[in-house]
Amino acid sequence: MSRAIGLTGGIGSGKTAASDWFATQGIVVVDADVVAREVVAVGQPALAEIQQVFGAEMLNTDGSLNRTVMREHIFKTPDARQQLEAITHPRIRAEIIQQLAQADSAYVLLVSPLLFETNQYELVKDSILIDTPEQQQLKRASQRDGQTVDSIQRIMQVQMSRAERKQRATYIVLNDGDLTHLHAELAKLHQQLLLIAS
């Protein structure tokens, strides 16, 4: 089984840019966000359970999950997040474990924005933090997602603080420059990880 390494960072930190680079190096990438979307896809048991618990207003007309309505409901209703997580997290975890076990690269990356917050760190040997100054996070995320600065700040508030993430990560890659700079930093780390994996 490939050595599993977590990759995390706050919103707008450059996790996707980093994981895309690792993928070009032949490293298998398991993305917790992708798994989370698959778990609540139309026809999945989790979606039926969400409809049961939260009502049909959480669904779009095509029967898919209305993420915007769900997100707003979670921000307004204190218990809703725990209820949703009780439905989705065990299923997400089981699928991640299966995908990590099937990976056949020198090491495998688990990309998760909430690696430390959701105990997904228990599934990996080490962790990489893509670290970005908060002003840069805000700027990048608002340019990329078309979200307001206010809504991005709300997301940042529920995520672990930058300082705490830095304390918990095995490796820290500072992403405060352009893509060339990020790729150069990742290339150095990749060589180190290949050595450890062998």
C-alpha positions as CSV (number, residue, x, y, z in Angstrom):
1,M,0.0,0.0,0.0
2,S,1.3,3.5,-0.9
3,R,2.3,5.8,1.9
4,A,-0.6,8.2,2.5
5,I,0.2,11.9,2.9
6,G,-2.4,14.6,3.6
7,L,-2.4,17.9,1.7
8,T,-4.3,20.8,3.3
9,G,-4.6,24.6,3.5
10,G,-7.2,27.3,3.9
11,I,-9.6,28.5,1.2
12,G,-7.6,30.2,-1.6
13,S,-4.3,28.8,-0.4
14,G,-3.5,26.9,-3.6
15,K,-4.3,23.3,-2.6
16,T,-5.7,22.6,-6.1
17,A,-2.7,24.1,-7.9
18,A,-0.5,22.0,-5.7
19,S,-2.4,18.7,-6.1
20,D,-2.7,19.2,-9.8
21,W,1.2,19.5,-9.9
22,F,1.6,16.3,-7.9
23,A,-0.8,14.5,-10.3
24,T,1.4,15.5,-13.3
25,Q,4.2,13.7,-11.4
26,G,2.2,10.5,-11.5
27,I,1.1,10.7,-7.8
28,V,-2.5,9.5,-7.2
29,V,-4.6,12.2,-5.7
30,V,-7.7,11.4,-3.6
31,D,-9.7,14.6,-3.1
32,A,-12.0,14.7,-0.1
33,D,-14.2,17.4,-1.7
34,V,-14.7,15.3,-4.8
35,V,-15.6,12.3,-2.6
36,A,-17.9,14.5,-0.6
37,R,-19.8,15.5,-3.8
38,E,-20.0,11.9,-5.0
39,V,-21.4,10.7,-1.7
40,V,-24.4,13.1,-2.0
41,A,-25.0,12.6,-5.7
42,V,-28.4,11.7,-7.0
43,G,-29.3,8.1,-6.2
44,Q,-26.9,7.9,-3.2
45,P,-28.3,6.8,0.2
46,A,-26.8,9.9,1.8
47,L,-28.9,12.3,-0.4
48,A,-32.1,10.4,0.5
49,E,-31.2,10.7,4.2
50,I,-30.5,14.5,3.8
51,Q,-34.0,14.9,2.2
52,Q,-35.5,12.9,5.1
53,V,-33.8,15.0,7.8
54,F,-33.8,18.5,6.3
55,G,-36.7,18.4,3.9
56,A,-37.2,18.5,0.1
57,E,-36.3,22.3,0.0
58,M,-32.7,21.2,0.2
59,L,-32.9,19.7,-3.3
60,N,-32.9,21.3,-6.7
61,T,-35.6,20.6,-9.2
62,D,-33.5,17.8,-10.8
63,G,-33.2,16.1,-7.4
64,S,-29.6,17.0,-6.7
65,L,-28.5,18.7,-3.5
66,N,-28.9,22.5,-3.4
67,R,-25.6,23.4,-1.9
68,T,-26.4,27.1,-1.5
69,V,-29.6,26.5,0.4
70,M,-27.9,23.8,2.5
71,R,-24.9,26.1,3.3
72,E,-27.2,29.0,4.4
73,H,-29.2,26.6,6.6
74,I,-26.1,25.4,8.3
75,F,-24.9,28.9,9.0
76,K,-28.3,29.8,10.5
77,T,-29.0,26.6,12.4
78,P,-26.4,25.5,15.0
79,D,-27.4,21.8,15.1
80,A,-27.6,21.4,11.3
81,R,-23.9,21.0,10.7
82,Q,-23.6,18.1,13.2
83,Q,-26.7,16.5,11.6
84,L,-25.3,16.8,8.1
85,E,-21.9,15.6,9.2
86,A,-23.4,12.5,10.9
87,I,-25.0,11.6,7.6
88,T,-22.0,12.3,5.3
89,H,-18.7,11.9,7.2
90,P,-18.8,8.1,7.8
91,R,-19.6,7.6,4.1
92,I,-16.9,10.0,3.0
93,R,-14.3,8.4,5.3
94,A,-15.1,4.8,4.0
95,E,-14.8,5.9,0.4
96,I,-11.5,7.8,1.1
97,I,-10.1,4.7,2.8
98,Q,-11.0,2.6,-0.2
99,Q,-9.4,5.0,-2.7
100,L,-6.2,5.4,-0.6
101,A,-5.9,1.6,-0.5
102,Q,-6.2,1.3,-4.2
103,A,-3.5,3.9,-5.0
104,D,-0.5,2.5,-6.8
105,S,1.9,5.5,-7.0
106,A,5.1,5.9,-4.9
107,Y,2.9,7.7,-2.3
108,V,-0.7,8.9,-2.4
109,L,-2.1,12.3,-1.5
110,L,-5.3,12.9,0.4
111,V,-6.3,16.5,-0.4
112,S,-8.6,17.9,2.3
113,P,-9.3,21.5,3.3
114,L,-10.5,20.1,6.7
115,L,-7.8,17.5,7.2
116,F,-7.2,18.3,10.8
117,E,-10.7,19.4,11.7
118,T,-12.4,16.2,10.6
119,N,-9.9,13.6,11.9
120,Q,-9.0,12.7,8.3
121,Y,-5.4,13.2,9.5
122,E,-5.8,9.8,11.1
123,L,-5.8,8.3,7.6
124,V,-2.3,9.7,6.7
125,K,1.3,9.3,7.9
126,D,2.3,12.9,7.3
127,S,0.8,16.2,6.2
128,I,1.7,19.0,3.8
129,L,0.3,22.5,4.5
130,I,0.0,24.9,1.6
131,D,0.4,28.0,3.6
132,T,-0.7,31.4,2.4
133,P,-0.9,34.8,4.1
134,E,-4.6,35.6,4.9
135,Q,-4.8,38.7,2.7
136,Q,-3.7,36.6,-0.2
137,Q,-6.2,33.9,0.6
138,L,-9.0,36.4,0.5
139,K,-7.8,37.9,-2.7
140,R,-7.4,34.6,-4.5
141,A,-10.6,33.1,-3.3
142,S,-12.7,36.1,-4.2
143,Q,-11.2,36.2,-7.7
144,R,-11.6,32.5,-8.2
145,D,-15.0,31.7,-6.7
146,G,-16.9,35.0,-7.3
147,Q,-17.8,34.9,-3.6
148,T,-18.0,38.0,-1.5
149,V,-15.1,38.8,0.9
150,D,-17.6,38.5,3.7
151,S,-18.6,34.9,2.8
152,I,-15.0,33.9,2.4
153,Q,-14.2,35.3,5.8
154,R,-17.1,33.2,7.2
155,I,-15.5,30.1,5.7
156,M,-12.1,31.1,7.1
157,Q,-13.6,31.5,10.6
158,V,-14.9,27.9,10.7
159,Q,-11.6,26.6,9.4
160,M,-8.6,26.0,11.8
161,S,-6.4,29.0,12.3
162,R,-3.3,29.4,10.1
163,A,-1.0,29.2,13.2
164,E,-2.6,26.0,14.4
165,R,-2.4,24.4,11.0
166,K,1.3,25.3,10.8
167,Q,1.9,23.7,14.2
168,R,0.3,20.4,13.1
169,A,1.7,20.0,9.6
170,T,4.7,17.8,8.9
171,Y,5.8,19.9,5.9
172,I,4.9,23.6,5.1
173,V,5.0,25.0,1.6
174,L,4.7,28.7,1.6
175,N,2.6,29.8,-1.4
176,D,3.1,33.5,-1.5
177,G,4.4,33.9,-5.1
178,D,3.4,32.7,-8.5
179,L,2.9,29.2,-9.9
180,T,6.5,28.8,-10.9
181,H,7.6,29.5,-7.4
182,L,5.0,27.0,-6.0
183,H,6.0,24.3,-8.4
184,A,9.7,24.7,-7.5
185,E,8.9,24.3,-3.8
186,L,6.8,21.3,-4.5
187,A,9.5,19.7,-6.7
188,K,11.9,19.8,-3.8
189,L,9.3,18.3,-1.4
190,H,8.4,15.6,-4.0
191,Q,12.1,14.4,-4.1
192,Q,12.1,14.2,-0.3
193,L,8.8,12.2,-0.3
194,L,10.0,9.8,-3.0
195,L,13.1,9.1,-0.8
196,I,11.0,8.4,2.3
197,A,8.5,6.2,0.3
198,S,11.3,4.1,-1.1
